[in-house]
Amino acid sequence: QGHLVESGGGLVQPGGSLRLSCAAPGNIFSSYTMAWHRQTPGKEREFVATISGSGTNTYYADSVKGRFTISRDNAKNTVYLQMNSLKPEDTAVYYCGIPGTTNWGQGIRVTVPS
């Protein structure tokens, strides 16, 4: 189906912001719901947010609701995750992908020191 590539991660102080981007092949992008998940060492990968193909519908994990915003630009074949008011517990590797498939990126690390 194609190669998803995340970018925009890094180190940010508590309370700061980052915007993650996920570039996807154009032949698949606008047809699919996209999602962000995250994983920390020793824990299972967890859901963060999802957005419908049109961008109309979004859904968030309770832990990020009100702080994170998922969006997409179908003209650019890109999905974003704006992360505000970051906390140390947001530290993880973040993955974008198509739910229910094996089509996920390699992940990008976000670190919020305590």
C-alpha positions, -999 to +999 in steps of 0.1 A: +000+000+000+029+024+004+054+039+028+043+062+056+070+085+070+067+104+103+086+136+111+086+164+136+095+146+168+122+156+193+128+169+228+105+195+243+101+209+278+069+202+297+042+226+287+057+229+252+043+220+218+053+199+188+036+191+155+041+156+141+036+150+104+030+118+085+035+117+047+017+090+028+015+078-008-011+097-027-027+066-041-040+056-007-043+086+014-077+103+010-095+069+010-085+059+045-091+068+081-057+076+096-045+073+131-017+081+155-006+056+181+022+057+206+043+033+225+067+035+255+092+008+265+075-021+283+040-011+274+017-020+246+011+004+218-018+027+226-043+047+206-039+084+205-062+099+178-079+091+145-093+111+117-117+101+089-107+102+052-125+135+047-112+150+079-147+155+092-146+131+121-119+129+148-116+109+180-091+111+208-078+091+237-089+106+270-053+111+280-047+136+251-082+151+246-081+189+247-043+190+242-037+172+209-053+179+176-053+155+146-058+170+111-051+162+075-043+179+043-054+155+015-039+178-011-005+172+005-012+136+014-002+144+050-017+139+084-007+159+114-007+157+152-005+190+170+006+184+205+002+211+231+007+213+268+030+183+266+037+163+297+064+138+307+039+110+303+035+119+266+071+106+261+069+078+235+075+067+200+046+079+179+034+060+149+010+070+121-009+044+101-041+030+087-061+013+115-068-024+109-039-028+085-001-034+087+005-001+070+023+019+097+053+042+097+086+035+115+078+058+143+092+091+156+104+097+191+089+124+213+106+132+246+093+154+274+116+153+303+103+154+339 
